[in-house]
């Protein structure tokens, strides 16, 4: 699974990198918003002024008796209406330029947000400890006891069907001494074999019998713990699937929009995707906003009737993608929180309880790193408000 395997490296450094990327992105988006709002205010003021002048001219026309003055005022009125209509078009163009700039900056930034998200839950410290707790070989006395139990199983499997099952399952699923997780059919057969082993220990083996009972309790605890852990981790598989879908949708949307903008993909990858210098990436994105503004203006000139459709559908898809990304970060955050319930359930357990404190510390560290890098609700809210409505 993507989220539970691979490079186990997400942590404080990664969260800082993501925070830096988001800071640069927000700075640029804020600049786009300020510029768009400023132009919108200027054009809004111009439209108000022109509207007032037209109304005043209409009033003056109604009071003018001279035909020559009426003709002069009508010519002036036509010019004012033309200016008004042009200002309306400019205001609409300004909104579309700003919105498409916002869409593209959000889109291209998503790649660098997806990278650490994919690696995130392979966070070394927490998940290594989580899995180690379910490994019986990590507990004192188990390895030596298990050698004796294995020998008993092999010696008696021909005469005992349940021991034969244990032997076969160990062969198929792996040896407990190698850290094979205890759950499902394997755990049920193992319990039967251990019960048989304990029942056949004579009175002379009182110490071994007591140790075997302790090991039975340990394996029972670990079996339930592993089962509860797996219930949580099933959700990671669904998250993996959606992450793969998001990666594909991102790639498709990126290709489409780079073509619309006339940008060579290799050049984009060289100057942004593969560029390690954050300042260089920021400079490139600044250049990109100018390309976007010019492309929107050109489309309006050559496709006067349908120019808005060229960008509207793309903006809608990008917004949907951003909302889905926010949704998946929310699912990850929710699934992380489920481990709190697992820890609380086993804090008082006889064998694994003492290990819960260390696991809880590492879980809190993981949550802190994730929360620093991703705020799902803020991300979704920002996606819902990413465009200015004219």
Residue pairs with C-beta under 8 A, 6 or more apart in sequence:
1 236
1 237
1 240
2 118
2 240
2 243
2 244
3 118
3 120
3 121
3 122
3 236
3 239
3 240
3 243
3 332
4 121
4 122
4 127
4 233
4 236
5 122
6 119
6 122
7 119
7 122
8 122
8 123
8 124
8 127
8 128
9 119
9 122
9 123
9 124
10 116
10 119
10 120
10 121
10 122
10 123
10 369
11 123
11 124
11 125
11 365
11 369
12 369
12 372
14 116
14 119
14 120
14 369
14 373
15 116
15 369
15 370
15 372
15 373
16 372
17 116
18 112
18 113
18 116
18 372
18 373
18 374
19 372
19 373
20 278
21 109
21 112
21 113
21 278
22 109
22 113
24 278
24 281
24 282
24 285
25 105
25 106
25 109
27 282
28 105
28 282
28 285
28 286
28 289
29 102
29 105
29 106
32 98
32 101
32 102
32 105
32 289
33 98
33 102
33 388
35 98
36 94
36 95
36 97
36 98
36 99
36 388
37 388
39 94
40 91
40 94
40 95
40 388
40 390
43 87
43 90
43 91
43 94
44 91
46 87
47 84
47 87
47 88
47 91
50 80
50 83
50 84
50 87
51 84
53 80
54 77
54 80
54 81
54 84
57 73
57 76
57 77
57 80
58 77
60 73
61 70
61 73
61 74
61 77
64 70
64 73
89 300
91 390
92 390
93 296
93 297
93 300
95 388
95 389
95 390
96 296
96 308
96 311
97 292
97 293
97 296
97 297
98 388
99 311
99 315
99 386
99 387
99 388
100 292
100 296
100 311
100 314
100 315
101 289
101 292
101 293
102 386
102 387
103 311
103 314
103 315
103 318
103 319
103 386
103 387
104 257
104 261
104 288
104 292
104 318
105 285
105 288
105 289
106 318
106 322
106 383
106 386
107 250
107 253
107 254
107 257
107 318
107 321
108 254
108 268
108 272
108 285
108 288
110 250
110 321
110 322
110 325
111 250
111 254
111 273
113 325
113 374
114 243
114 246
114 247
114 250
114 325
116 373
117 243
117 328
117 329
117 332
117 374
118 243
118 247
120 332
120 370
120 373
121 127
121 236
121 332
121 336
123 366
123 369
125 362
125 365
125 366
126 359
126 362
126 363
126 365
126 366
129 355
129 358
129 359
129 362
130 229
130 339
130 359
132 138
133 222
133 225
133 352
133 355
133 359
134 181
134 182
134 222
134 225
134 226
134 229
135 179
135 181
135 222
136 142
136 146
136 176
136 182
136 215
136 218
136 219
136 222
137 143
137 146
137 176
137 177
137 178
137 179
139 218
139 351
141 211
141 214
141 215
142 215
142 218
143 177
145 211
145 212
145 215
146 176
146 177
146 215
147 177
148 208
149 193
149 194
149 197
149 212
149 215
150 170
152 163
152 197
152 200
153 163
153 166
153 167
153 170
153 193
153 197
154 167
156 163
157 163
157 164
157 166
157 167
158 164
160 196
162 189
162 192
162 193
162 196
163 193
163 196
165 189
165 192
165 193
166 189
166 190
166 192
166 193
169 185
169 186
169 189
169 190
170 176
170 180
173 180
173 186
174 180
176 182
176 190
180 186
181 226
182 190
182 219
182 222
182 223
182 226
183 223
183 226
183 227
183 230
184 227
187 219
187 223
187 226
187 227
190 219
190 223
191 216
191 219
191 220
191 223
194 212
194 215
194 216
194 219
195 216
197 212
198 209
198 212
198 213
198 216
201 208
201 209
201 212
217 350
217 351
218 351
221 346
221 349
221 350
221 351
221 352
222 351
222 352
225 342
225 346
225 349
225 352
228 342
228 345
229 342
232 335
232 338
232 339
232 342
235 331
235 335
235 338
236 335
239 328
239 331
239 332
239 335
242 324
242 328
242 331
243 328
246 321
246 324
246 325
246 328
249 321
249 324
250 321
253 314
253 317
253 318
253 321
255 265
256 314
257 314
257 318
258 264
258 265
258 268
260 295
260 310
260 311
260 314
261 288
261 291
261 292
261 295
262 291
262 295
263 288
263 291
271 280
271 281
271 284
272 281
272 284
272 285
275 281
275 284
296 307
296 311
299 307
299 310
299 311
300 307
303 310
315 387
319 383
319 384
319 386
319 387
322 379
322 382
322 383
322 386
323 380
323 383
323 384
325 379
325 383
326 376
326 377
326 379
326 380
326 382
326 383
327 376
327 380
329 374
329 376
329 379
330 376
330 377
330 380
332 370
332 374
333 370
333 371
333 374
333 376
336 363
336 366
336 367
336 370
337 367
339 363
340 360
340 363
343 356
343 359
343 360
343 363
346 352
346 353
346 356
347 353
347 356
347 357
349 356
